[in-house]
Every structure is written in C-alpha cells, then in structure tokens.
Amino acid sequence: MPDVMKTLLLNPPSFENFDGGASSRWPATREIESYWYPVWLTYPAGMLPGSRLLDASPHKVSWKQTIEIAKDYEFLVLFTSTVGFASDLKLTRLIKERNPGLKIAFVGPHGHIKPDETLQASEDIDFVTRGEFDHSVVEFAQGKPLAEIAGISYRKDGKIVHNPDRAQLHTVELDALPFATEIYKRDLEIERYNVPFLLHPFVSFYTSRGCPALCTFCMWPQTISGHAWRVRSAENVAREVKFAIEAFPQMKEIFFDDDTFNIRKDRVLELCKLFKPLKFRWSSTARVHSDYETLKAMADGGARLFIVGFESGDAQILKNIKKGATVEMARTFMKNCRKVGIRVHGDFIIGLPGETRESIANTIEFAKELDCETIQVSLAHAMPGTELHDQMARDGFLRVEALADSGGHQLPHIEFPHLSKAEMMAGVHRFYDEYYFRPKVAWRIIREALWDGHERKRLYHEAVDFLKLRSERLKWARQQHDAPAKTVVSVPGAAASAND
Ligand code: SF4
C-alpha cells in the first residue's frame, strides 16, 4: 500500500447543474448546462497514489453517493467557492457523520480570500489552503505536520494560525507536475464536459498560470493564480498534447484554458512550431494583443477558435476596469483573425463601472461590427477578492450582498443610481436579440448544423435552451418592473461561463 493518506479530491455537488469552481472562473448554476474541467484538482490527484478525483456535478453524482464514496477515504480535499460554500459545509457535515476520522481541507479562492471565516464556519475543516495548493495537500497526505506546511491556515489550541505563504510554481516545478489529462483518463469521462462554443468532446488544460493583466473584475489572477505569468516549457506542453491525442481518440479538440494563452509572442511561436507536426485542432483563451504574424502561426499550428474578453465597446469603461486594451486593438485583432481563419467567441459584460444606457447601445453596435462567431453577454458580477468588489462596496453600488440564490443561480448585485439592474438585464436581453437575430448570423449557425450531424443535435438542444432562457429573462424583466424595489430574484442566464 502507498505510504500516503487515501485521498478523495472533490468538486462537490453543491447544486444541480452547478459548475462549481475547480476550473470554473465564475462558479454558478448554468441554465444552459456546461462544465469546465476541474484542472486544479488533477495535480495533487496525480501526485497521490490511490487517490480519486470526483467531479460530482457533470458525472451526476448525488450528495448521497458522494457521502457513500467519501466513507472509504482518510483525507478529503474539497474545492469550495463563495457561491457553494454554505452548501459545501452541509455536505461535509454529513460526510463527517458517516466517516468521523476523515481529515478535511478546503481549497480554492474562497478560503484564500477568507481563511479565518472559512475555518470559523466549521470545526469539520482541518485546514484551508491559500494560493496554489498542489503541494500543500500532498505534503499533508504524506504526513507532514500542519505547522510545517507553507500556504495553509489551521486551528491550534482554539486559535487560527496562518503559516507563511507558499512560493508560486515556476517552469521547472510546473513541468514536474503530472499531466492533468492523465487524471482525466483515470477518473473522468470526457463526454460529460460540454461548453457551447467548443467542439464536443473536448479536453482542456493549462500551459501557463497567472495573468499579468489587471482587469478589476477578474477573480483568478487576483486570488489563486496571481499576476506573475509562469509557463510550462513548450516541450512539456507538446508532450501532454501527444498524450491526450493518444489517450482520447474521440476528442474533437484541445482547449488551452490558461488565464491568457497568448501573452508572449516568442512562446506562442515556439509552441506552434511543435504543434504543427502533431496535426490537431485546438482553441484557447486570448487577449487582443497578438499581431498578424502570430495569428498566422497559430492558424498554421491548428488553432480553431479564441475566447476573447472584449467586455465593452466603450473606451472609458475599458479604462475603468484596467483592461489594458482598446477598441481599436480589438478591431485590428478581429480583422486579422478573420484573415487567417480563426473564429472568435466574444465575451461582453453589461454593468461595469461607468455603464450608461448609451454605452450599452454602443457596445451592442461594437459587437455587431466585430461580428464574432458567437458571443456571451453577462451582467457584471463583483466576486469577493476582486478590485471591482471593493470598489462597488466602497461606492455603495452593491445592492444585494448575496451572490447567488439557494439554487446557485447568480443574483444581480450591482446597481447604479442612473441604471437599475432591470435596465441592465434588459440590455443583456436586447444584446442577444440584436446580435443573434440577424440573417447572416442565423445562416452561420444553420450552415454549421447542416454539415455535421453530431453538431446538429447539440446545436438543436442549445437553441431550445437558449429560447427557454430568453423567455425566462423576459419574465424576469416583467417581474422586476412589477416588483417592490427590494425583491430579490435570480437572473436567468446571468452567470458568465467565459474564461477570459
Ligand atoms: S480578464 Fe483575461 S486578461 Fe483580464 S486579468 Fe482576467 S485572465 Fe487576464
């Protein structure tokens, strides 16, 4: 038997259809069901012999089944989120009743931001990790005393102790980590992961950690991944690609789910040189900074689609959120993507600081001008731990403290004196309608469906979900219009699933 604690790494079944967090940057219940891979949990899973990674929601594992599974383990590593936290506490209580000797660590951004509150919330939690937790939980499972593990907080003699921070991993250490895809192969079914704009089935993993950009709303670089951009070597990434191609012959594409994939030109060119002979299709996150030469190399290396956070078509709003990009850069980037044949899924946010009725209208026009393949429009959401959250709280624009309702659906919680949440929601609704109900966009979607039977079925289901969501949004807008000012209802489709 391996000389480590038998460890269960859990992305918990907080709510039905909840995309909880172990690589979802916006933890929430999605109305159009979709899940990201629990990438962060795969690394300790790969370093701990005898462990299991359980991603409950996409695999439809219930609370009861999770409790039953956890009874056979000595150590539970649970990736919690602010939205799922209260539910995760209830689950761990039940797990602990069934398996009283179990040790429990809570990992992820929530504990990083609020280690004291997290520990005070339940005696069931033995320790909380701060920052990257790959080695923190492995060291515990190997028997290292809590006092000697960097980057954790724990309880001692009734007091909370915060150990010194853990240094972030850089290239050599990142290359030494196991491949996330080895754990997918061991513990997950890749067909369970569906994201509307990616080909199905896809496999995703990271080639780097962190993002140097300072976008005020973006949670991960402000919590666990940081602003220092740290990369795996190109050879190491290419080796994982080869492994994934062989391990998953049914896979339609790889998604490089880095905070931002295309930060540095020379690295992108180096990667693409290694990708080209492997002849595989891939998509990635991207900022609008890459020039034509880089994009051409990416297209030649197999790139199919980028997820790009354009956020707004208003120059001042881009400055307000420290996007570090301009509308002109976005235009040039889109023009070059079109030239080299790479598609773009564009993310936009309504309700950022400085938003007005006019800026919403301008952003809709801007999106139509860019004419991305698909778009996603979200209401601004100020996650705890972000600059946006502090700013909105300070300025008195956080109207509802709760981030989500009892089902994990996002609640609208930002409102400006000149722009109500109902008006912002109407803006989201109008955005989708004006964008998608254009003949050329409708034809683009139908053309896609005509060529591919599998895609046809998927697009049909998504279209049905989209129309259902659209009618729920309309109902919500009417309720808001009729409701007293303090009524709180969750917003259909407000949750962003965008990753950049
Ligand atoms: S939104 Fe994208 S570019 Fe901005 S900080 Fe987050 S990951 Fe980086």
Boltz pocket constraint, residues with backbone or C-beta under 6 A from the ligand:
constraints:
  - pocket:
      binder: B
      contacts: [[A, 211], [A, 212], [A, 213], [A, 214], [A, 215], [A, 218], [A, 219], [A, 221], [A, 259], [A, 260], [A, 287], [A, 309], [A, 323], [A, 499], [A, 500]]
      max_distance: 6.0
